[in-house]
């Protein structure tokens, strides 16, 4: 008799569903509440379940999803204050909503696109993403200067130094750095490797020495649950990795902008090797790496495997 196997339930998804029910219960307008429930059920939760099938969801993903619901509800209330329902929304409303606070209200765009796609509101134009200085890549000299400081300044926190080195050398986003485990770091006393993709990436000196020192320092962490955790960057909550937002704060406190550092690093890497090779080694999608080659002005975008001698 085949008893079958129950599908794995993602804890973060369950927590989000609980939060959603509590959040919707606070919305007084029944039409707003129903619309938000449909958006969350048929768009957000479906998307989260698809991602959960590939791996555990992170708290940053759930936090962003919560922001989408919160800002969607705020938009509906704001629009009602202007005397309009969602089906009566006009371009002037969209422009005014984003003009007042673009950064804060941008998460509502996922809801607005869904409303347009499902016929809940007219098809209008949303403001495009604005490229700010925070998203521009670091100049190569600036990137190397930060890397030298991270490797040589013993006054900096070991956790921030290791995380910054992984970003600057291997273009590892903070959201993925916090998901690294101790088992993903191997040390044969000659070479230290970190499993970022396939195969594991070797750490050059003195980054390897920095990683060894960091692993030894974990025994002095203030929380016993953190010292025994298998996460490379354990969080305060037992069994959970560090919150990526918290790690970003630590990196900015030492003067390192993680997003700009990551963009600068990946652009340098794809100029040195074919995009498919970089993508496989670092766990990136090959299309993402190829696009970055083009943006960086490289020639590997025309790379194709096979014999090029003819």
C-alpha positions in Angstrom: 0.0 0.0 0.0 1.4 3.3 -1.1 0.9 5.8 1.8 2.1 8.7 -0.3 4.2 11.6 0.8 2.7 14.9 2.0 4.0 17.9 0.1 6.5 20.1 2.1 4.8 23.2 3.6 6.8 26.4 3.5 6.9 28.1 6.9 7.2 31.6 5.5 4.2 31.0 3.2 2.1 29.9 6.2 3.2 32.9 8.2 2.2 35.2 5.2 -1.2 33.6 4.9 -1.8 34.2 8.6 -0.7 37.8 8.3 -2.9 38.3 5.3 -6.0 37.2 7.1 -5.2 39.5 10.0 -4.5 42.4 7.7 -7.7 41.9 5.6 -9.8 41.8 8.8 -8.7 45.4 9.5 -10.1 46.7 6.1 -13.6 48.1 6.6 -14.7 48.5 3.0 -16.0 45.0 1.9 -15.3 45.7 -1.8 -11.7 46.7 -1.0 -11.3 43.6 1.2 -12.6 41.3 -1.4 -10.5 42.7 -4.2 -7.3 42.5 -2.1 -8.1 38.9 -1.2 -8.5 38.0 -4.9 -5.2 39.7 -5.7 -3.4 37.9 -2.8 -4.9 34.5 -3.6 -4.7 34.4 -7.4 -1.5 36.4 -7.9 0.7 36.6 -4.8 0.1 33.2 -3.2 0.3 31.4 -6.5 3.6 33.1 -7.3 5.0 32.3 -3.8 4.0 28.6 -4.1 5.8 28.3 -7.4 9.0 29.8 -5.8 8.6 27.6 -2.7 8.7 24.5 -4.9 12.2 25.5 -5.9 13.5 26.3 -2.4 12.6 27.8 0.9 11.1 31.3 0.8 13.1 34.0 2.4 11.8 36.7 4.8 12.7 39.4 2.4 10.4 37.9 -0.3 7.5 37.8 2.3 8.2 41.3 3.5 8.0 42.6 -0.1 4.7 40.7 -0.6 3.3 42.3 2.5 4.3 45.7 1.3 2.4 45.0 -1.9 -0.8 44.3 0.0 -0.3 47.2 2.4 0.3 49.7 -0.4 -2.5 48.3 -2.5 -4.9 48.8 0.4 -3.6 52.3 0.9 -4.1 53.1 -2.8 -7.8 51.9 -2.7 -8.4 54.1 0.4 -6.6 57.0 -1.2 -8.6 56.7 -4.4 -11.9 56.5 -2.5 -10.9 59.7 -0.8 -10.8 61.3 -4.3 -14.3 60.0 -4.9 -13.5 57.1 -7.3 -13.6 53.4 -7.3 -10.9 51.3 -8.9 -12.8 50.9 -12.1 -13.0 54.7 -12.4 -9.3 55.3 -11.9 -7.8 57.9 -14.3 -4.2 58.6 -15.4 -4.2 61.7 -13.3 -4.9 59.6 -10.2 -2.0 57.3 -11.0 0.4 60.2 -11.6 -0.7 62.0 -8.4 -0.4 58.8 -6.3 3.2 58.2 -7.4 4.3 61.8 -7.3 3.5 62.2 -3.6 5.9 59.4 -2.6 7.3 57.2 -5.4 9.7 55.1 -3.4 7.1 54.2 -0.7 4.2 53.6 -3.1 6.1 51.6 -5.8 5.1 48.2 -4.3 1.5 49.0 -5.2 2.4 48.7 -8.9 2.1 44.9 -8.7 -1.5 45.3 -7.6 -2.2 47.9 -10.2 -0.8 45.8 -13.1 -3.0 42.9 -11.9 -6.0 45.1 -11.8 -5.4 46.2 -15.4 -4.7 42.6 -16.6 -7.9 41.3 -15.0 -10.1 44.2 -16.2 -10.6 45.7 -12.7 -9.4 49.1 -13.9 -8.6 50.9 -17.2 -5.2 50.3 -18.8 -3.1 53.2 -17.7 0.6 54.1 -17.6 2.7 53.5 -14.5 5.9 55.5 -13.9 9.0 53.6 -14.9 11.7 52.6 -12.4 14.1 55.5 -11.7 17.8 54.5 -11.7 19.3 56.3 -8.7 22.9 56.6 -7.6 22.3 53.7 -5.2 21.8 51.3 -8.1 24.7 52.5 -10.3 27.8 50.2 -10.3 30.9 51.3 -8.4 33.8 52.4 -10.4 36.4 49.6 -10.6 39.0 51.6 -8.6 36.4 52.3 -5.9 35.4 48.7 -5.8 39.0 47.6 -5.3 39.6 50.2 -2.7 36.6 49.0 -0.6 37.9 45.4 -1.0 41.3 46.3 0.3 39.8 48.0 3.3 37.5 45.0 4.0 40.5 42.6 3.9 43.0 44.8 5.9 40.9 46.7 8.5 40.7 44.5 11.5 38.5 47.0 13.3 35.6 46.1 11.1 33.1 43.4 12.3 34.2 40.0 10.9 30.6 39.2 9.6 30.4 42.4 7.6 34.0 41.9 6.2 33.2 38.3 5.0 29.8 39.4 3.5 31.3 42.4 1.7 34.1 40.2 0.3 31.6 37.8 -1.2 29.7 40.6 -2.8 32.7 42.4 -4.2 34.4 39.2 -5.5 31.5 37.0 -6.5 28.6 39.4 -7.0 26.6 37.5 -4.4 23.4 39.4 -3.5 22.8 39.9 0.2 19.5 37.9 -0.1 21.5 34.8 -1.1 24.5 35.4 1.2 22.2 34.9 4.3 21.1 31.5 2.9 24.7 30.1 2.8 25.4 27.3 5.3 28.5 26.2 7.1 28.3 22.9 5.1 28.7 25.0 2.0 32.2 26.1 3.1 35.0 23.5 2.8 38.5 23.8 4.0 41.2 21.2 3.3 43.8 23.3 5.0 45.1 24.3 1.6 42.1 25.7 -0.2 38.8 27.2 1.1 35.8 26.9 -1.2 32.2 28.3 -1.0 29.3 26.6 -2.8 27.8 29.5 -4.7 27.0 27.5 -7.8 28.6 24.6 -9.6 31.4 23.9 -9.0 32.2 25.5 -5.6 34.2 28.8 -5.8 37.7 28.9 -4.3 38.5 31.8 -2.1 41.8 33.6 -2.8 44.1 34.7 -0.1 43.6 36.7 2.1 39.8 36.1 1.7 40.3 32.4 2.7 42.1 33.5 5.9 39.3 35.9 6.6 36.7 33.2 6.2 38.6 30.9 8.5 38.9 33.6 11.2 35.1 34.3 10.8 34.2 30.7 11.3 36.3 30.5 14.5 34.7 33.8 15.8 31.2 32.3 15.6 31.8 30.4 18.9 31.8 33.8 20.6 28.4 34.9 19.3 26.2 36.1 22.2 23.4 33.6 21.4 24.0 29.9 22.0 21.5 29.0 19.3 23.5 31.1 16.8 26.7 29.4 17.7 25.2 26.0 17.0 23.4 27.1 13.8 24.3 25.7 10.5 23.7 29.1 8.8 26.9 30.9 7.9 25.2 34.1 9.0 22.8 33.0 11.8 20.0 35.2 12.9 18.9 35.9 16.5 15.8 33.7 16.1 16.8 30.0 16.6 17.0 28.0 13.4 16.8 31.1 11.1 19.4 32.9 9.1 20.2 36.6 9.5 17.6 38.9 8.0 19.0 40.3 4.7 17.8 43.8 5.6 19.8 43.6 8.8 22.9 42.5 6.9 22.5 45.4 4.5 22.4 47.8 7.4 25.7 46.3 8.7 27.3 46.7 5.3 26.2 50.3 4.9 27.5 51.0 8.4 31.0 50.2 7.3 30.6 52.4 4.2 29.8 49.7 1.7 26.8 50.0 -0.7 25.9 46.3 -1.3 23.7 46.8 -4.4 26.3 48.9 -6.2 29.1 46.6 -5.2 27.2 43.6 -6.5 26.5 45.3 -9.9 30.1 46.3 -10.2 31.4 42.9 -9.4 29.2 41.0 -11.9 30.0 43.4 -14.7 33.7 42.8 -14.1 33.3 39.0 -14.0 31.3 38.7 -17.2 34.1 40.7 -19.0 36.6 38.0 -17.9 34.8 34.8 -18.9 31.8 33.6 -21.0 28.5 34.5 -19.5 27.3 30.8 -19.2 30.4 29.9 -17.2 29.9 32.8 -14.8 26.2 32.0 -14.5 26.8 28.4 -13.6 29.7 29.1 -11.1 27.7 31.8 -9.3 24.2 30.4 -9.5 22.9 33.2 -11.9 20.5 32.6 -14.7 22.6 32.6 -18.0 20.2 35.1 -19.6 20.9 37.5 -16.7 24.7 37.1 -17.1 24.4 37.6 -20.9 22.4 40.8 -20.4 25.1 42.1 -18.1 27.8 41.4 -20.7 26.0 43.6 -23.1 25.5 46.4 -20.6 29.2 46.2 -19.7 30.2 46.5 -23.3 31.9 43.0 -23.4 32.3 40.7 -26.4 31.4 37.4 -24.7 27.7 38.0 -25.7 28.6 36.3 -29.0 30.2 33.4 -27.2 28.9 29.9 -28.2 30.4 26.6 -27.1 32.2 24.5 -29.6 35.2 24.6 -31.8 36.1 28.2 -32.8 39.4 27.3 -34.6 37.9 27.4 -38.1 
